[in-house]
Amino acid sequence: MARNILKEHGNYSWLPEAGSVTVLKNSVEFAATYFIMLLVLFFTGAGRYSSVDYWMAQKFRGSNQAHQVAV
């Protein structure tokens, strides 16, 4: 069914020239996509409740506050 759709609407002779039907001929699109996702995570973070540094900060803040109250 996919081949029939590609033959009707796409450039089918280009797709199977490297063997079976391939979606991407090179991985530049994957590399660019993953690089953009890396940049987004780097600058925005994983989120408040799903990041490891949030839970570590909560743990260390809680132990420091309890220590300060006891002293």
mmCIF file as Biopython writes it, N, C-alpha, C and O atoms, coordinates in Angstrom:
data_model
#
loop_
_atom_site.group_PDB
_atom_site.id
_atom_site.type_symbol
_atom_site.label_atom_id
_atom_site.label_alt_id
_atom_site.label_comp_id
_atom_site.label_asym_id
_atom_site.label_entity_id
_atom_site.label_seq_id
_atom_site.pdbx_PDB_ins_code
_atom_site.Cartn_x
_atom_site.Cartn_y
_atom_site.Cartn_z
_atom_site.occupancy
_atom_site.B_iso_or_equiv
_atom_site.auth_seq_id
_atom_site.auth_asym_id
_atom_site.pdbx_PDB_model_num
ATOM 1   N N  . MET A ? 1  ? 0.824  -1.187 0.000  1.0 0.0 1  A 1 
ATOM 2   C CA . MET A ? 1  ? 0.000  0.000  0.000  1.0 0.0 1  A 1 
ATOM 3   C C  . MET A ? 1  ? 0.879  1.266  0.000  1.0 0.0 1  A 1 
ATOM 4   O O  . MET A ? 1  ? 0.589  2.234  -0.703 1.0 0.0 1  A 1 
ATOM 5   N N  . ALA A ? 2  ? 1.964  1.238  0.808  1.0 0.0 2  A 1 
ATOM 6   C CA . ALA A ? 2  ? 2.859  2.398  0.844  1.0 0.0 2  A 1 
ATOM 7   C C  . ALA A ? 2  ? 3.535  2.611  -0.509 1.0 0.0 2  A 1 
ATOM 8   O O  . ALA A ? 2  ? 3.699  3.747  -0.955 1.0 0.0 2  A 1 
ATOM 9   N N  . ARG A ? 3  ? 3.923  1.523  -1.156 1.0 0.0 3  A 1 
ATOM 10  C CA . ARG A ? 3  ? 4.568  1.656  -2.475 1.0 0.0 3  A 1 
ATOM 11  C C  . ARG A ? 3  ? 3.609  2.230  -3.504 1.0 0.0 3  A 1 
ATOM 12  O O  . ARG A ? 3  ? 4.008  3.043  -4.337 1.0 0.0 3  A 1 
ATOM 13  N N  . ASN A ? 4  ? 2.358  1.821  -3.455 1.0 0.0 4  A 1 
ATOM 14  C CA . ASN A ? 4  ? 1.378  2.366  -4.396 1.0 0.0 4  A 1 
ATOM 15  C C  . ASN A ? 4  ? 1.184  3.863  -4.177 1.0 0.0 4  A 1 
ATOM 16  O O  . ASN A ? 4  ? 1.086  4.623  -5.140 1.0 0.0 4  A 1 
ATOM 17  N N  . ILE A ? 5  ? 1.130  4.283  -2.933 1.0 0.0 5  A 1 
ATOM 18  C CA . ILE A ? 5  ? 0.982  5.713  -2.640 1.0 0.0 5  A 1 
ATOM 19  C C  . ILE A ? 5  ? 2.210  6.475  -3.123 1.0 0.0 5  A 1 
ATOM 20  O O  . ILE A ? 5  ? 2.086  7.543  -3.722 1.0 0.0 5  A 1 
ATOM 21  N N  . LEU A ? 6  ? 3.413  5.919  -2.859 1.0 0.0 6  A 1 
ATOM 22  C CA . LEU A ? 6  ? 4.640  6.589  -3.300 1.0 0.0 6  A 1 
ATOM 23  C C  . LEU A ? 6  ? 4.744  6.635  -4.821 1.0 0.0 6  A 1 
ATOM 24  O O  . LEU A ? 6  ? 5.188  7.639  -5.378 1.0 0.0 6  A 1 
ATOM 25  N N  . LYS A ? 7  ? 4.344  5.567  -5.497 1.0 0.0 7  A 1 
ATOM 26  C CA . LYS A ? 7  ? 4.394  5.572  -6.965 1.0 0.0 7  A 1 
ATOM 27  C C  . LYS A ? 7  ? 3.436  6.604  -7.541 1.0 0.0 7  A 1 
ATOM 28  O O  . LYS A ? 7  ? 3.717  7.227  -8.565 1.0 0.0 7  A 1 
ATOM 29  N N  . GLU A ? 8  ? 2.302  6.776  -6.871 1.0 0.0 8  A 1 
ATOM 30  C CA . GLU A ? 8  ? 1.297  7.707  -7.380 1.0 0.0 8  A 1 
ATOM 31  C C  . GLU A ? 8  ? 1.649  9.165  -7.060 1.0 0.0 8  A 1 
ATOM 32  O O  . GLU A ? 8  ? 1.454  10.041 -7.902 1.0 0.0 8  A 1 
ATOM 33  N N  . HIS A ? 9  ? 2.166  9.436  -5.853 1.0 0.0 9  A 1 
ATOM 34  C CA . HIS A ? 9  ? 2.336  10.821 -5.418 1.0 0.0 9  A 1 
ATOM 35  C C  . HIS A ? 9  ? 3.792  11.254 -5.223 1.0 0.0 9  A 1 
ATOM 36  O O  . HIS A ? 9  ? 4.048  12.448 -5.073 1.0 0.0 9  A 1 
ATOM 37  N N  . GLY A ? 10 ? 4.736  10.341 -5.218 1.0 0.0 10 A 1 
ATOM 38  C CA . GLY A ? 10 ? 6.111  10.712 -4.914 1.0 0.0 10 A 1 
ATOM 39  C C  . GLY A ? 10 ? 7.074  10.389 -6.034 1.0 0.0 10 A 1 
ATOM 40  O O  . GLY A ? 10 ? 6.672  9.934  -7.105 1.0 0.0 10 A 1 
ATOM 41  N N  . ASN A ? 11 ? 8.332  10.624 -5.781 1.0 0.0 11 A 1 
ATOM 42  C CA . ASN A ? 11 ? 9.400  10.307 -6.716 1.0 0.0 11 A 1 
ATOM 43  C C  . ASN A ? 11 ? 9.911  8.909  -6.377 1.0 0.0 11 A 1 
ATOM 44  O O  . ASN A ? 11 ? 10.953 8.766  -5.737 1.0 0.0 11 A 1 
ATOM 45  N N  . TYR A ? 12 ? 9.186  7.885  -6.800 1.0 0.0 12 A 1 
ATOM 46  C CA . TYR A ? 12 ? 9.454  6.520  -6.368 1.0 0.0 12 A 1 
ATOM 47  C C  . TYR A ? 12 ? 10.776 5.985  -6.911 1.0 0.0 12 A 1 
ATOM 48  O O  . TYR A ? 12 ? 11.415 5.173  -6.242 1.0 0.0 12 A 1 
ATOM 49  N N  . SER A ? 13 ? 11.198 6.398  -8.070 1.0 0.0 13 A 1 
ATOM 50  C CA . SER A ? 13 ? 12.440 5.867  -8.631 1.0 0.0 13 A 1 
ATOM 51  C C  . SER A ? 13 ? 13.654 6.283  -7.800 1.0 0.0 13 A 1 
ATOM 52  O O  . SER A ? 13 ? 14.673 5.592  -7.815 1.0 0.0 13 A 1 
ATOM 53  N N  . TRP A ? 14 ? 13.563 7.392  -7.081 1.0 0.0 14 A 1 
ATOM 54  C CA . TRP A ? 14 ? 14.662 7.862  -6.247 1.0 0.0 14 A 1 
ATOM 55  C C  . TRP A ? 14 ? 14.740 7.091  -4.928 1.0 0.0 14 A 1 
ATOM 56  O O  . TRP A ? 14 ? 15.836 6.853  -4.421 1.0 0.0 14 A 1 
ATOM 57  N N  . LEU A ? 15 ? 13.608 6.704  -4.373 1.0 0.0 15 A 1 
ATOM 58  C CA . LEU A ? 15 ? 13.597 6.081  -3.055 1.0 0.0 15 A 1 
ATOM 59  C C  . LEU A ? 15 ? 14.279 4.715  -2.996 1.0 0.0 15 A 1 
ATOM 60  O O  . LEU A ? 15 ? 15.117 4.521  -2.115 1.0 0.0 15 A 1 
ATOM 61  N N  . PRO A ? 16 ? 13.978 3.755  -3.875 1.0 0.0 16 A 1 
ATOM 62  C CA . PRO A ? 16 ? 14.579 2.421  -3.709 1.0 0.0 16 A 1 
ATOM 63  C C  . PRO A ? 16 ? 15.923 2.236  -4.399 1.0 0.0 16 A 1 
ATOM 64  O O  . PRO A ? 16 ? 16.375 1.098  -4.525 1.0 0.0 16 A 1 
ATOM 65  N N  . GLU A ? 17 ? 16.579 3.290  -4.850 1.0 0.0 17 A 1 
ATOM 66  C CA . GLU A ? 17 ? 17.833 3.102  -5.590 1.0 0.0 17 A 1 
ATOM 67  C C  . GLU A ? 17 ? 18.961 2.572  -4.710 1.0 0.0 17 A 1 
ATOM 68  O O  . GLU A ? 17 ? 19.922 2.012  -5.237 1.0 0.0 17 A 1 
ATOM 69  N N  . ALA A ? 18 ? 18.877 2.729  -3.378 1.0 0.0 18 A 1 
ATOM 70  C CA . ALA A ? 18 ? 19.918 2.225  -2.486 1.0 0.0 18 A 1 
ATOM 71  C C  . ALA A ? 18 ? 19.523 0.883  -1.867 1.0 0.0 18 A 1 
ATOM 72  O O  . ALA A ? 18 ? 20.126 0.463  -0.879 1.0 0.0 18 A 1 
ATOM 73  N N  . GLY A ? 19 ? 18.539 0.218  -2.419 1.0 0.0 19 A 1 
ATOM 74  C CA . GLY A ? 19 ? 18.070 -1.057 -1.870 1.0 0.0 19 A 1 
ATOM 75  C C  . GLY A ? 19 ? 16.582 -0.959 -1.593 1.0 0.0 19 A 1 
ATOM 76  O O  . GLY A ? 19 ? 15.804 -0.526 -2.444 1.0 0.0 19 A 1 
ATOM 77  N N  . SER A ? 20 ? 16.195 -1.369 -0.390 1.0 0.0 20 A 1 
ATOM 78  C CA . SER A ? 20 ? 14.786 -1.262 -0.043 1.0 0.0 20 A 1 
ATOM 79  C C  . SER A ? 20 ? 14.423 0.208  0.140  1.0 0.0 20 A 1 
ATOM 80  O O  . SER A ? 20 ? 15.297 1.074  0.140  1.0 0.0 20 A 1 
ATOM 81  N N  . VAL A ? 21 ? 13.154 0.479  0.293  1.0 0.0 21 A 1 
ATOM 82  C CA . VAL A ? 21 ? 12.691 1.858  0.398  1.0 0.0 21 A 1 
ATOM 83  C C  . VAL A ? 21 ? 13.332 2.517  1.621  1.0 0.0 21 A 1 
ATOM 84  O O  . VAL A ? 21 ? 13.184 2.037  2.745  1.0 0.0 21 A 1 
ATOM 85  N N  . THR A ? 22 ? 14.036 3.610  1.390  1.0 0.0 22 A 1 
ATOM 86  C CA . THR A ? 22 ? 14.670 4.346  2.476  1.0 0.0 22 A 1 
ATOM 87  C C  . THR A ? 22 ? 13.976 5.686  2.640  1.0 0.0 22 A 1 
ATOM 88  O O  . THR A ? 22 ? 13.573 6.312  1.660  1.0 0.0 22 A 1 
ATOM 89  N N  . VAL A ? 23 ? 13.842 6.116  3.868  1.0 0.0 23 A 1 
ATOM 90  C CA . VAL A ? 23 ? 13.182 7.386  4.123  1.0 0.0 23 A 1 
ATOM 91  C C  . VAL A ? 23 ? 14.178 8.528  3.998  1.0 0.0 23 A 1 
ATOM 92  O O  . VAL A ? 23 ? 13.884 9.546  3.372  1.0 0.0 23 A 1 
ATOM 93  N N  . LEU A ? 24 ? 15.356 8.362  4.593  1.0 0.0 24 A 1 
ATOM 94  C CA . LEU A ? 24 ? 16.376 9.405  4.531  1.0 0.0 24 A 1 
ATOM 95  C C  . LEU A ? 24 ? 17.637 8.842  3.895  1.0 0.0 24 A 1 
ATOM 96  O O  . LEU A ? 24 ? 18.092 7.759  4.263  1.0 0.0 24 A 1 
ATOM 97  N N  . LYS A ? 25 ? 18.192 9.562  2.957  1.0 0.0 25 A 1 
ATOM 98  C CA . LYS A ? 25 ? 19.422 9.114  2.314  1.0 0.0 25 A 1 
ATOM 99  C C  . LYS A ? 25 ? 20.647 9.412  3.166  1.0 0.0 25 A 1 
ATOM 100 O O  . LYS A ? 25 ? 21.620 8.657  3.142  1.0 0.0 25 A 1 
ATOM 101 N N  . ASN A ? 26 ? 20.608 10.489 3.907  1.0 0.0 26 A 1 
ATOM 102 C CA . ASN A ? 26 ? 21.713 10.822 4.809  1.0 0.0 26 A 1 
ATOM 103 C C  . ASN A ? 26 ? 21.128 11.192 6.169  1.0 0.0 26 A 1 
ATOM 104 O O  . ASN A ? 26 ? 19.923 11.411 6.289  1.0 0.0 26 A 1 
ATOM 105 N N  . SER A ? 27 ? 21.956 11.260 7.168  1.0 0.0 27 A 1 
ATOM 106 C CA . SER A ? 27 ? 21.446 11.493 8.512  1.0 0.0 27 A 1 
ATOM 107 C C  . SER A ? 27 ? 21.615 12.934 8.967  1.0 0.0 27 A 1 
ATOM 108 O O  . SER A ? 27 ? 21.661 13.203 10.167 1.0 0.0 27 A 1 
ATOM 109 N N  . VAL A ? 28 ? 21.708 13.858 8.029  1.0 0.0 28 A 1 
ATOM 110 C CA . VAL A ? 28 ? 21.863 15.255 8.392  1.0 0.0 28 A 1 
ATOM 111 C C  . VAL A ? 28 ? 20.613 15.751 9.111  1.0 0.0 28 A 1 
ATOM 112 O O  . VAL A ? 28 ? 20.709 16.539 10.052 1.0 0.0 28 A 1 
ATOM 113 N N  . GLU A ? 29 ? 19.442 15.295 8.672  1.0 0.0 29 A 1 
ATOM 114 C CA . GLU A ? 29 ? 18.206 15.729 9.307  1.0 0.0 29 A 1 
ATOM 115 C C  . GLU A ? 29 ? 18.149 15.254 10.758 1.0 0.0 29 A 1 
ATOM 116 O O  . GLU A ? 29 ? 17.739 16.003 11.645 1.0 0.0 29 A 1 
ATOM 117 N N  . PHE A ? 30 ? 18.562 14.006 10.999 1.0 0.0 30 A 1 
ATOM 118 C CA . PHE A ? 30 ? 18.573 13.492 12.367 1.0 0.0 30 A 1 
ATOM 119 C C  . PHE A ? 30 ? 19.557 14.268 13.229 1.0 0.0 30 A 1 
ATOM 120 O O  . PHE A ? 30 ? 19.239 14.617 14.366 1.0 0.0 30 A 1 
ATOM 121 N N  . ALA A ? 31 ? 20.724 14.537 12.716 1.0 0.0 31 A 1 
ATOM 122 C CA . ALA A ? 31 ? 21.732 15.266 13.489 1.0 0.0 31 A 1 
ATOM 123 C C  . ALA A ? 31 ? 21.238 16.672 13.820 1.0 0.0 31 A 1 
ATOM 124 O O  . ALA A ? 31 ? 21.408 17.134 14.948 1.0 0.0 31 A 1 
ATOM 125 N N  . ALA A ? 32 ? 20.638 17.347 12.868 1.0 0.0 32 A 1 
ATOM 126 C CA . ALA A ? 32 ? 20.129 18.700 13.119 1.0 0.0 32 A 1 
ATOM 127 C C  . ALA A ? 32 ? 18.992 18.679 14.128 1.0 0.0 32 A 1 
ATOM 128 O O  . ALA A ? 32 ? 18.914 19.547 14.997 1.0 0.0 32 A 1 
ATOM 129 N N  . THR A ? 33 ? 18.114 17.696 14.017 1.0 0.0 33 A 1 
ATOM 130 C CA . THR A ? 33 ? 16.991 17.589 14.955 1.0 0.0 33 A 1 
ATOM 131 C C  . THR A ? 33 ? 17.478 17.343 16.366 1.0 0.0 33 A 1 
ATOM 132 O O  . THR A ? 33 ? 17.024 18.003 17.301 1.0 0.0 33 A 1 
ATOM 133 N N  . TYR A ? 34 ? 18.394 16.405 16.537 1.0 0.0 34 A 1 
ATOM 134 C CA . TYR A ? 34 ? 18.908 16.113 17.870 1.0 0.0 34 A 1 
ATOM 135 C C  . TYR A ? 34 ? 19.718 17.283 18.429 1.0 0.0 34 A 1 
ATOM 136 O O  . TYR A ? 34 ? 19.697 17.516 19.638 1.0 0.0 34 A 1 
ATOM 137 N N  . PHE A ? 35 ? 20.418 18.011 17.591 1.0 0.0 35 A 1 
ATOM 138 C CA . PHE A ? 35 ? 21.167 19.178 18.057 1.0 0.0 35 A 1 
ATOM 139 C C  . PHE A ? 35 ? 20.225 20.270 18.552 1.0 0.0 35 A 1 
ATOM 140 O O  . PHE A ? 35 ? 20.485 20.900 19.577 1.0 0.0 35 A 1 
ATOM 141 N N  . ILE A ? 36 ? 19.146 20.491 17.835 1.0 0.0 36 A 1 
ATOM 142 C CA . ILE A ? 36 ? 18.165 21.487 18.267 1.0 0.0 36 A 1 
ATOM 143 C C  . ILE A ? 36 ? 17.510 21.065 19.575 1.0 0.0 36 A 1 
ATOM 144 O O  . ILE A ? 36 ? 17.297 21.896 20.457 1.0 0.0 36 A 1 
ATOM 145 N N  . MET A ? 37 ? 17.187 19.770 19.710 1.0 0.0 37 A 1 
ATOM 146 C CA . MET A ? 37 ? 16.601 19.293 20.969 1.0 0.0 37 A 1 
ATOM 147 C C  . MET A ? 37 ? 17.592 19.441 22.113 1.0 0.0 37 A 1 
ATOM 148 O O  . MET A ? 37 ? 17.189 19.775 23.227 1.0 0.0 37 A 1 
ATOM 149 N N  . LEU A ? 38 ? 18.870 19.204 21.870 1.0 0.0 38 A 1 
ATOM 150 C CA . LEU A ? 38 ? 19.895 19.381 22.892 1.0 0.0 38 A 1 
ATOM 151 C C  . LEU A ? 38 ? 19.983 20.832 23.334 1.0 0.0 38 A 1 
ATOM 152 O O  . LEU A ? 38 ? 20.079 21.113 24.529 1.0 0.0 38 A 1 
ATOM 153 N N  . LEU A ? 39 ? 19.952 21.745 22.388 1.0 0.0 39 A 1 
ATOM 154 C CA . LEU A ? 39 ? 20.003 23.164 22.732 1.0 0.0 39 A 1 
ATOM 155 C C  . LEU A ? 39 ? 18.793 23.592 23.553 1.0 0.0 39 A 1 
ATOM 156 O O  . LEU A ? 39 ? 18.928 24.357 24.507 1.0 0.0 39 A 1 
ATOM 157 N N  . VAL A ? 40 ? 17.617 23.103 23.187 1.0 0.0 40 A 1 
ATOM 158 C CA . VAL A ? 40 ? 16.410 23.451 23.940 1.0 0.0 40 A 1 
ATOM 159 C C  . VAL A ? 40 ? 16.515 22.942 25.369 1.0 0.0 40 A 1 
ATOM 160 O O  . VAL A ? 40 ? 16.210 23.678 26.307 1.0 0.0 40 A 1 
ATOM 161 N N  . LEU A ? 41 ? 16.938 21.701 25.552 1.0 0.0 41 A 1 
ATOM 162 C CA . LEU A ? 41 ? 17.083 21.170 26.903 1.0 0.0 41 A 1 
ATOM 163 C C  . LEU A ? 41 ? 18.178 21.880 27.679 1.0 0.0 41 A 1 
ATOM 164 O O  . LEU A ? 41 ? 18.050 22.078 28.887 1.0 0.0 41 A 1 
ATOM 165 N N  . PHE A ? 42 ? 19.227 22.257 27.019 1.0 0.0 42 A 1 
ATOM 166 C CA . PHE A ? 42 ? 20.337 22.945 27.688 1.0 0.0 42 A 1 
ATOM 167 C C  . PHE A ? 42 ? 19.899 24.302 28.231 1.0 0.0 42 A 1 
ATOM 168 O O  . PHE A ? 42 ? 20.254 24.673 29.350 1.0 0.0 42 A 1 
ATOM 169 N N  . PHE A ? 43 ? 19.125 25.042 27.433 1.0 0.0 43 A 1 
ATOM 170 C CA . PHE A ? 43 ? 18.754 26.386 27.856 1.0 0.0 43 A 1 
ATOM 171 C C  . PHE A ? 43 ? 17.480 26.435 28.692 1.0 0.0 43 A 1 
ATOM 172 O O  . PHE A ? 43 ? 17.323 27.360 29.489 1.0 0.0 43 A 1 
ATOM 173 N N  . THR A ? 44 ? 16.573 25.488 28.546 1.0 0.0 44 A 1 
ATOM 174 C CA . THR A ? 44 ? 15.326 25.543 29.305 1.0 0.0 44 A 1 
ATOM 175 C C  . THR A ? 44 ? 15.289 24.555 30.452 1.0 0.0 44 A 1 
ATOM 176 O O  . THR A ? 44 ? 14.531 24.756 31.401 1.0 0.0 44 A 1 
ATOM 177 N N  . GLY A ? 45 ? 16.078 23.498 30.399 1.0 0.0 45 A 1 
ATOM 178 C CA . GLY A ? 45 ? 16.078 22.503 31.459 1.0 0.0 45 A 1 
ATOM 179 C C  . GLY A ? 45 ? 15.000 21.458 31.234 1.0 0.0 45 A 1 
ATOM 180 O O  . GLY A ? 45 ? 14.180 21.568 30.322 1.0 0.0 45 A 1 
ATOM 181 N N  . ALA A ? 46 ? 15.019 20.454 32.075 1.0 0.0 46 A 1 
ATOM 182 C CA . ALA A ? 46 ? 14.092 19.341 31.914 1.0 0.0 46 A 1 
ATOM 183 C C  . ALA A ? 46 ? 12.737 19.630 32.530 1.0 0.0 46 A 1 
ATOM 184 O O  . ALA A ? 46 ? 11.782 18.898 32.270 1.0 0.0 46 A 1 
ATOM 185 N N  . GLY A ? 47 ? 12.627 20.652 33.321 1.0 0.0 47 A 1 
ATOM 186 C CA . GLY A ? 47 ? 11.373 20.968 33.979 1.0 0.0 47 A 1 
ATOM 187 C C  . GLY A ? 47 ? 11.554 20.942 35.481 1.0 0.0 47 A 1 
ATOM 188 O O  . GLY A ? 47 ? 12.550 20.432 35.994 1.0 0.0 47 A 1 
ATOM 189 N N  . ARG A ? 48 ? 10.588 21.492 36.171 1.0 0.0 48 A 1 
ATOM 190 C CA . ARG A ? 48 ? 10.736 21.636 37.610 1.0 0.0 48 A 1 
ATOM 191 C C  . ARG A ? 48 ? 10.711 20.297 38.332 1.0 0.0 48 A 1 
ATOM 192 O O  . ARG A ? 48 ? 11.579 20.036 39.166 1.0 0.0 48 A 1 
ATOM 193 N N  . TYR A ? 49 ? 9.759  19.460 38.039 1.0 0.0 49 A 1 
ATOM 194 C CA . TYR A ? 49 ? 9.594  18.232 38.811 1.0 0.0 49 A 1 
ATOM 195 C C  . TYR A ? 49 ? 10.225 17.010 38.151 1.0 0.0 49 A 1 
ATOM 196 O O  . TYR A ? 49 ? 10.257 15.940 38.759 1.0 0.0 49 A 1 
ATOM 197 N N  . SER A ? 50 ? 10.719 17.137 36.945 1.0 0.0 50 A 1 
ATOM 198 C CA . SER A ? 50 ? 11.292 15.970 36.273 1.0 0.0 50 A 1 
ATOM 199 C C  . SER A ? 50 ? 12.809 16.028 36.169 1.0 0.0 50 A 1 
ATOM 200 O O  . SER A ? 50 ? 13.414 15.113 35.609 1.0 0.0 50 A 1 
ATOM 201 N N  . SER A ? 51 ? 13.438 17.069 36.687 1.0 0.0 51 A 1 
ATOM 202 C CA . SER A ? 51 ? 14.891 17.158 36.575 1.0 0.0 51 A 1 
ATOM 203 C C  . SER A ? 51 ? 15.564 16.632 37.835 1.0 0.0 51 A 1 
ATOM 204 O O  . SER A ? 51 ? 15.033 16.758 38.938 1.0 0.0 51 A 1 
ATOM 205 N N  . VAL A ? 52 ? 16.718 16.054 37.656 1.0 0.0 52 A 1 
ATOM 206 C CA . VAL A ? 52 ? 17.476 15.479 38.769 1.0 0.0 52 A 1 
ATOM 207 C C  . VAL A ? 52 ? 17.995 16.579 39.678 1.0 0.0 52 A 1 
ATOM 208 O O  . VAL A ? 52 ? 17.995 16.418 40.899 1.0 0.0 52 A 1 
ATOM 209 N N  . ASP A ? 53 ? 18.437 17.692 39.111 1.0 0.0 53 A 1 
ATOM 210 C CA . ASP A ? 53 ? 18.984 18.755 39.950 1.0 0.0 53 A 1 
ATOM 211 C C  . ASP A ? 53 ? 17.926 19.372 40.857 1.0 0.0 53 A 1 
ATOM 212 O O  . ASP A ? 53 ? 18.266 19.846 41.942 1.0 0.0 53 A 1 
ATOM 213 N N  . TYR A ? 54 ? 16.669 19.383 40.459 1.0 0.0 54 A 1 
ATOM 214 C CA . TYR A ? 54 ? 15.609 19.881 41.330 1.0 0.0 54 A 1 
ATOM 215 C C  . TYR A ? 54 ? 15.481 19.003 42.570 1.0 0.0 54 A 1 
ATOM 216 O O  . TYR A ? 54 ? 15.413 19.509 43.690 1.0 0.0 54 A 1 
ATOM 217 N N  . TRP A ? 55 ? 15.448 17.685 42.368 1.0 0.0 55 A 1 
ATOM 218 C CA . TRP A ? 55 ? 15.295 16.775 43.508 1.0 0.0 55 A 1 
ATOM 219 C C  . TRP A ? 55 ? 16.530 16.797 44.400 1.0 0.0 55 A 1 
ATOM 220 O O  . TRP A ? 55 ? 16.405 16.686 45.620 1.0 0.0 55 A 1 
ATOM 221 N N  . MET A ? 56 ? 17.710 16.939 43.824 1.0 0.0 56 A 1 
ATOM 222 C CA . MET A ? 56 ? 18.922 17.035 44.643 1.0 0.0 56 A 1 
ATOM 223 C C  . MET A ? 56 ? 18.917 18.326 45.456 1.0 0.0 56 A 1 
ATOM 224 O O  . MET A ? 56 ? 19.298 18.318 46.627 1.0 0.0 56 A 1 
ATOM 225 N N  . ALA A ? 57 ? 18.495 19.424 44.858 1.0 0.0 57 A 1 
ATOM 226 C CA . ALA A ? 57 ? 18.445 20.691 45.576 1.0 0.0 57 A 1 
ATOM 227 C C  . ALA A ? 57 ? 17.435 20.632 46.713 1.0 0.0 57 A 1 
ATOM 228 O O  . ALA A ? 57 ? 17.681 21.164 47.795 1.0 0.0 57 A 1 
ATOM 229 N N  . GLN A ? 58 ? 16.297 19.984 46.470 1.0 0.0 58 A 1 
ATOM 230 C CA . GLN A ? 58 ? 15.298 19.851 47.526 1.0 0.0 58 A 1 
ATOM 231 C C  . GLN A ? 58 ? 15.838 19.030 48.694 1.0 0.0 58 A 1 
ATOM 232 O O  . GLN A ? 58 ? 15.596 19.354 49.857 1.0 0.0 58 A 1 
ATOM 233 N N  . LYS A ? 59 ? 16.563 17.975 48.376 1.0 0.0 59 A 1 
ATOM 234 C CA . LYS A ? 59 ? 17.113 17.107 49.423 1.0 0.0 59 A 1 
ATOM 235 C C  . LYS A ? 59 ? 18.154 17.868 50.249 1.0 0.0 59 A 1 
ATOM 236 O O  . LYS A ? 59 ? 18.133 17.805 51.478 1.0 0.0 59 A 1 
ATOM 237 N N  . PHE A ? 60 ? 19.057 18.583 49.585 1.0 0.0 60 A 1 
ATOM 238 C CA . PHE A ? 60 ? 20.114 19.281 50.303 1.0 0.0 60 A 1 
ATOM 239 C C  . PHE A ? 60 ? 19.597 20.519 51.026 1.0 0.0 60 A 1 
ATOM 240 O O  . PHE A ? 60 ? 20.095 20.857 52.099 1.0 0.0 60 A 1 
ATOM 241 N N  . ARG A ? 61 ? 18.613 21.192 50.459 1.0 0.0 61 A 1 
ATOM 242 C CA . ARG A ? 61 ? 18.018 22.340 51.151 1.0 0.0 61 A 1 
ATOM 243 C C  . ARG A ? 61 ? 17.295 21.885 52.409 1.0 0.0 61 A 1 
ATOM 244 O O  . ARG A ? 61 ? 17.371 22.543 53.446 1.0 0.0 61 A 1 
ATOM 245 N N  . GLY A ? 62 ? 16.597 20.764 52.318 1.0 0.0 62 A 1 
ATOM 246 C CA . GLY A ? 62 ? 15.871 20.243 53.474 1.0 0.0 62 A 1 
ATOM 247 C C  . GLY A ? 62 ? 16.811 19.857 54.594 1.0 0.0 62 A 1 
ATOM 248 O O  . GLY A ? 62 ? 16.514 20.132 55.757 1.0 0.0 62 A 1 
ATOM 249 N N  . SER A ? 63 ? 17.937 19.227 54.287 1.0 0.0 63 A 1 
ATOM 250 C CA . SER A ? 63 ? 18.880 18.827 55.328 1.0 0.0 63 A 1 
ATOM 251 C C  . SER A ? 63 ? 19.596 20.035 55.906 1.0 0.0 63 A 1 
ATOM 252 O O  . SER A ? 63 ? 19.904 20.042 57.098 1.0 0.0 63 A 1 
ATOM 253 N N  . ASN A ? 64 ? 19.875 21.065 55.098 1.0 0.0 64 A 1 
ATOM 254 C CA . ASN A ? 64 ? 20.531 22.270 55.603 1.0 0.0 64 A 1 
ATOM 255 C C  . ASN A ? 64 ? 19.597 23.064 56.505 1.0 0.0 64 A 1 
ATOM 256 O O  . ASN A ? 64 ? 20.040 23.598 57.522 1.0 0.0 64 A 1 
ATOM 257 N N  . GLN A ? 65 ? 18.323 23.155 56.160 1.0 0.0 65 A 1 
ATOM 258 C CA . GLN A ? 65 ? 17.369 23.893 56.969 1.0 0.0 65 A 1 
ATOM 259 C C  . GLN A ? 65 ? 17.151 23.194 58.305 1.0 0.0 65 A 1 
ATOM 260 O O  . GLN A ? 65 ? 17.039 23.856 59.337 1.0 0.0 65 A 1 
ATOM 261 N N  . ALA A ? 66 ? 17.089 21.874 58.298 1.0 0.0 66 A 1 
ATOM 262 C CA . ALA A ? 66 ? 16.919 21.133 59.542 1.0 0.0 66 A 1 
ATOM 263 C C  . ALA A ? 66 ? 18.149 21.294 60.425 1.0 0.0 66 A 1 
ATOM 264 O O  . ALA A ? 66 ? 18.020 21.375 61.646 1.0 0.0 66 A 1 
ATOM 265 N N  . HIS A ? 67 ? 19.327 21.342 59.840 1.0 0.0 67 A 1 
ATOM 266 C CA . HIS A ? 67 ? 20.565 21.515 60.601 1.0 0.0 67 A 1 
ATOM 267 C C  . HIS A ? 67 ? 20.633 22.913 61.217 1.0 0.0 67 A 1 
ATOM 268 O O  . HIS A ? 67 ? 21.065 23.067 62.359 1.0 0.0 67 A 1 
ATOM 269 N N  . GLN A ? 68 ? 20.205 23.937 60.461 1.0 0.0 68 A 1 
ATOM 270 C CA . GLN A ? 68 ? 20.249 25.298 60.969 1.0 0.0 68 A 1 
ATOM 271 C C  . GLN A ? 68 ? 19.273 25.507 62.121 1.0 0.0 68 A 1 
ATOM 272 O O  . GLN A ? 68 ? 19.565 26.252 63.057 1.0 0.0 68 A 1 
ATOM 273 N N  . VAL A ? 69 ? 18.122 24.855 62.056 1.0 0.0 69 A 1 
ATOM 274 C CA . VAL A ? 69 ? 17.130 24.988 63.124 1.0 0.0 69 A 1 
ATOM 275 C C  . VAL A ? 69 ? 17.659 24.322 64.385 1.0 0.0 69 A 1 
ATOM 276 O O  . VAL A ? 69 ? 17.450 24.850 65.477 1.0 0.0 69 A 1 
ATOM 277 N N  . ALA A ? 70 ? 18.335 23.182 64.277 1.0 0.0 70 A 1 
ATOM 278 C CA . ALA A ? 70 ? 18.836 22.453 65.429 1.0 0.0 70 A 1 
ATOM 279 C C  . ALA A ? 70 ? 19.971 23.196 66.117 1.0 0.0 70 A 1 
ATOM 280 O O  . ALA A ? 70 ? 20.157 23.046 67.325 1.0 0.0 70 A 1 
ATOM 281 N N  . VAL A ? 71 ? 20.732 23.991 65.378 1.0 0.0 71 A 1 
ATOM 282 C CA . VAL A ? 71 ? 21.890 24.684 65.953 1.0 0.0 71 A 1 
ATOM 283 C C  . VAL A ? 71 ? 21.463 25.894 66.665 1.0 0.0 71 A 1 
ATOM 284 O O  . VAL A ? 71 ? 22.297 26.612 67.217 1.0 0.0 71 A 1 
#
